[in-house]
Amino acid sequence: MELGEQLQRLREEKNLSREELAQVMNVSRQAVYKWENNKGHPDIENLIKLSDLYNVTIDELIEGDRSFQKK
């Protein structure tokens, strides 16, 4: 599973809209959209925030996305 799919699934499990997540993360709704559609990736600071919010490790977030791991 790519990182974007994982992020969208976790957000939906928390019953958050993209707008709500963007506010919590202090980023734009467009940034969340890009992350979830693999048009961009969160930086390490935001990955840490996302892992804390979703109560998962960073490894769990990125382990299925080989292209992200190469970066």
C-alpha positions in Angstrom: 0.0 0.0 0.0 1.4 3.4 -0.9 1.8 6.1 1.7 -1.1 8.1 0.3 -3.5 5.3 0.6 -2.3 4.6 4.1 -2.7 8.2 5.1 -6.2 8.4 3.7 -7.3 5.2 5.4 -6.0 6.3 8.7 -7.7 9.7 8.4 -11.0 8.1 7.6 -10.7 5.7 10.5 -10.3 8.8 12.8 -13.4 10.3 11.1 -11.5 13.4 10.1 -12.1 15.4 6.9 -9.1 16.7 5.0 -9.9 20.2 6.2 -9.9 19.0 9.9 -6.6 17.2 9.5 -5.1 20.2 7.8 -6.1 22.4 10.7 -4.7 19.9 13.2 -1.4 19.6 11.2 -1.2 23.3 10.5 -0.9 22.7 6.7 -3.2 23.5 3.8 -6.1 21.2 2.8 -4.3 21.0 -0.6 -1.2 19.6 1.2 -3.3 16.8 2.7 -4.8 16.1 -0.7 -1.4 15.9 -2.3 -0.1 13.5 0.4 -3.2 11.2 0.0 -2.9 11.2 -3.8 0.8 10.6 -3.9 1.5 13.9 -5.6 3.7 14.9 -2.7 5.0 13.5 0.6 4.9 14.9 4.1 8.3 16.0 5.4 9.8 14.2 8.4 8.3 16.7 10.9 4.8 16.1 9.5 5.4 12.3 9.4 6.2 12.4 13.1 3.0 14.4 13.8 0.9 12.0 11.6 2.4 9.0 13.4 1.5 10.5 16.8 -2.0 11.5 15.7 -2.8 8.1 14.2 -0.9 6.2 16.9 1.3 4.3 14.5 5.0 4.2 14.0 6.7 6.0 11.0 7.8 2.6 9.9 4.2 1.4 9.7 3.3 4.5 7.6 6.0 4.1 5.0 6.8 0.3 5.0 4.5 -0.5 2.0 5.6 2.5 -0.2 8.9 1.4 -1.9 9.1 4.7 -3.9 9.0 6.7 -0.7 11.6 4.5 1.0 14.0 5.2 -1.9 13.8 8.9 -1.2 
